[in-house]
Amino acid sequence: MSTGTLNTRPPMPGAELFINNVDSAPAYWWLDTLWIILAEAKDTGGRFSMMEELAPKDSGPGPHKHTWSDETYYMLDGEITFLVNDEIKTARTGDYVMVPRNTRHAFRVTSDTARFLNSYTPASLEAALVELATPATERVLPPKNASPNIKMTPELLSRYGMDILPGPDPLRPELAVLAA
């Protein structure tokens, strides 16, 4: 019910309407993936960020955790196998996945490509794209070596609220054979 009084307080940062379109939002190539930033910290007052990603078969990060962001995925097309703590689960078109902060997780694209929405609450990883990734010249999967292979140092990981976790990656057992 309205009291008829006007709210004279200025809106909090990120409380204004914005519309970003997948065809014109900032796009980047990084880690063999096309990332399109639909909402970043400056749009939302830091409350969340959202990206659309197009990733090729067998791509995806090894075990890691986000120290201050919950991460979600909404599968638009394709299939991804997730490791969450010690469980392996498969997400397909139409599935929604939520990974709470400080949770060990990894994923691997198991279809030819996967297209999905990826969000962080609060905003975090999109800042790494802006700083480290290569601006995409087309909205397609990047050509091989389109972006530099950047070593995520402890300082960079800390800046974006991430930790790379040691130990085997059950989604990539072939890497254990190569390391032996």
Residue pairs with C-beta under 8 A, 6 or more apart in sequence:
12 45
13 45
13 46
14 41
14 42
14 43
14 44
14 45
14 46
14 47
15 45
18 39
18 43
20 37
20 38
20 39
20 43
22 36
22 38
22 52
22 139
23 139
25 36
25 37
25 38
26 36
26 37
26 130
26 135
27 34
27 35
27 36
27 37
27 135
27 136
27 139
28 34
28 35
28 36
28 37
28 129
28 130
28 133
28 134
28 135
28 136
28 147
29 35
29 133
29 134
29 135
29 136
29 142
29 146
29 147
30 129
30 132
30 133
30 134
30 142
30 147
31 59
31 61
31 147
32 55
32 56
32 59
32 141
32 142
32 144
33 53
33 54
33 55
33 56
33 59
33 141
33 142
34 53
34 54
34 55
34 136
34 139
34 140
34 141
34 142
35 51
35 52
35 53
35 129
35 133
35 136
36 51
36 52
36 53
36 139
37 49
37 50
37 51
37 126
37 129
37 130
38 50
38 51
38 52
38 117
39 48
39 49
39 50
39 119
39 123
40 49
40 123
40 126
40 127
40 130
41 49
41 122
41 123
41 126
41 127
44 123
46 122
46 123
47 121
47 122
47 123
48 119
48 120
48 121
48 122
48 123
49 119
49 120
49 123
49 124
49 125
49 126
50 117
50 118
50 119
51 117
51 118
51 119
51 125
51 126
51 129
52 76
52 115
52 116
52 117
52 118
53 114
53 115
53 116
53 117
53 118
54 113
54 114
54 115
54 139
54 140
54 141
55 109
55 113
55 114
55 115
55 116
55 141
56 109
56 112
56 113
56 141
57 109
57 110
57 111
57 112
57 113
58 108
58 109
59 108
59 109
60 80
60 106
60 107
60 108
60 109
60 171
61 106
61 107
62 106
62 164
62 165
62 169
62 171
62 172
63 83
63 104
63 105
63 106
63 164
63 165
63 167
63 169
64 104
64 105
64 106
64 162
64 163
64 164
64 165
65 101
65 102
65 103
65 104
65 105
65 162
65 163
65 165
66 99
66 101
66 102
66 120
66 124
66 125
66 161
66 162
67 101
67 102
67 161
67 162
67 163
68 101
68 122
68 124
68 161
69 101
69 120
69 121
69 122
69 123
69 124
69 125
69 161
70 98
70 99
70 100
70 101
70 120
70 121
71 98
71 99
71 101
71 105
71 118
71 119
71 120
72 96
72 97
72 98
72 99
72 117
72 118
72 119
72 121
73 80
73 91
73 95
73 96
73 97
73 99
73 107
73 116
73 117
73 118
74 95
74 96
74 97
74 116
74 117
75 91
75 92
75 93
75 94
75 95
75 96
75 97
75 114
75 116
76 93
76 115
76 116
76 117
77 93
77 113
77 114
77 115
77 116
78 92
78 93
78 109
78 111
78 112
78 113
78 114
78 115
78 116
79 90
79 91
79 92
79 93
79 109
79 110
79 111
79 114
80 90
80 91
80 107
80 108
80 109
80 110
80 111
80 114
80 116
81 88
81 89
81 90
81 91
81 107
81 108
81 110
81 171
82 88
82 89
82 90
82 91
82 97
82 99
82 105
82 106
82 107
83 104
83 105
83 106
83 107
83 169
83 170
83 171
84 99
84 103
84 104
84 105
85 103
85 104
85 105
88 170
88 171
89 97
90 110
91 97
99 105
104 165
106 169
106 171
107 171
108 171
108 172
113 141
120 126
124 160
124 161
124 162
125 160
125 162
127 159
127 160
128 156
128 159
128 160
132 147
132 148
132 150
132 156
133 147
134 142
134 146
134 147
134 148
136 142
150 156
152 162
152 164
157 163
157 164
168 176
169 175
169 176
